[in-house]
C-alpha cells in the first residue's frame, strides 16, 4: 500500500468529494395540512467537496470528513417541520458549512417521493449547487 502512495506523489489531487447517496427519511415538509400530519418519504443525495488529500496518506479519520457525522446533521435537519423543500435544502447546506467550514462546495438533491399533485412520477424536488466562498482564495 505504501508503494501506491509513493506513486501518487507524481499525481496531484485536483478535487475530492464525500457523498451520501439515496439516504431515505420520513419527514414533515409541505404547504398542505395533510403533509404536516402524515408526512412523506424523501431521498437525499449529497456531495461535499472537501480537501481530504492528507487522509490518502494517513488512513486517519481525523484527516477527512466523517460521513457518519454528516448523516447525523442531515437527520437532525430532516426531523424539523418545514413548508418548502428549498428551505430544507438550504438549511442542510447552512448547517453543514457551519459544522464543517472546510467544505468547499455542496450539491444537495432533495426529492419528495410521493408529491401530492396527482402525477405518476418517481418524485419531485430541488437541487442546489453551492460554493463556500470562505474556502476560496481570492488574490
N, C-alpha and C positions, 0 to 999 in steps of 0.2 A: 504494500500500500504506500509506503514511503516513496518508492520509486515513482509512483503516479504523481505525487506532489512535487517531486523534483522536476518531472517533465512539465508540470503545469506552470513552473516558473517562466517558461518560454511563452506562455499564454497569459493574457491579461483578462480578468473577468470584467466584462463590459456591464452587465446588468444581472441582478439576481432577484428572484421572487419567492415569496412564501405564499401558498394558496390553500384555501379551503374550498372544496367543490361539492355542490349538491347537499349542503347542510340543511336539514329539514327542521322546521319549527311549526308549532300551532300557536297562533298569536291573534291578538285583537286589534286589527288595523282596518279602518274603513270609515266611510262617512255615513253608512247606513246603520240604523239602530240594531238590526239583526246581526251585523258583523261584530258589533261591540258586545253582543250577548253570547253568540255561539262561536265566534272566531272563525278562522280559516287556516288552511295549511299554506306554508310558504317555503320556498327554497332560496338559499343564498349561495352565490358563487362569489368568492372574494379572492383578489390577487393583490398582494402587497409587495411593492418594490422596496427591498431592504438590503443594506450593504452587509452581507454575511460572508465576505471573502475569507475572513480570518477563520471561520468555522471549517472551511475546506481543509485547513491545515491542523487545527487543534482538536477537532472532534469533540468540542465542548459546547454544551447548550448555551452557556453564557455569551458565546460569540455569535449567536443568531437570534432570531425572533421565535420564541416558543409558541407554536400554533395552538397548543392547549390553552395558553393564556389568552390568545386572540379569540378562540372559541368562547371562553368564559365571558369575555367582554361583549361579544355579539349576542350571546344568550341573554345577558342582562338587558341589553337594549331591546331585544325582541320580546322581553317579558312586560314591557311598558305598553299601555294602550296609546294609540295614536290614530289620527284620521287619514294621513297621507303616507303612501309608500315613499314618496320623495323625502318627506321629513325623516322617516326612519332610516333610510339610506344615508342621509346627511348626518344623522346622529351617530350612526355606526362609524362613518369616516371621522367625525369630530372626536369621538371617544378614543378611537384607535390612535390618531395622531397626538392626542393629549397624553395617552398612556405610553406611547412609543414614538417619541419625537424624531427618531432616526428614520422613520418610514419616509421614503422619497416620493412615492406615488401610490394611489389606491384605485382599484377597479372594484366596484360593488355592483352586483346584479341581484336584485330582489324581485322574486316572482311570486305572485299570488296564484295558487294552483287552481282555484275554483272561483274566478271572479264573477260577481253577481250581475251579469249583463246579458244572460241568455245566449251566450255564444258557446259553440262546441269547440273548445281550444285547450291547449296544454297549459295556458296561464297568461297572465298579463302582469306587467311590472315596469320597473325602472332600472336604468343602468347609469352609473356615474363613473367618470374617469377624472380623477383629481390628482394634482401635483402639489406636494408640500413645499411651498416657497421657502420655508425655513431651511430646507436641506440643499437649496441651490446656491452655488457660489456665483455671485454677481460681481463682475470686475468693476 
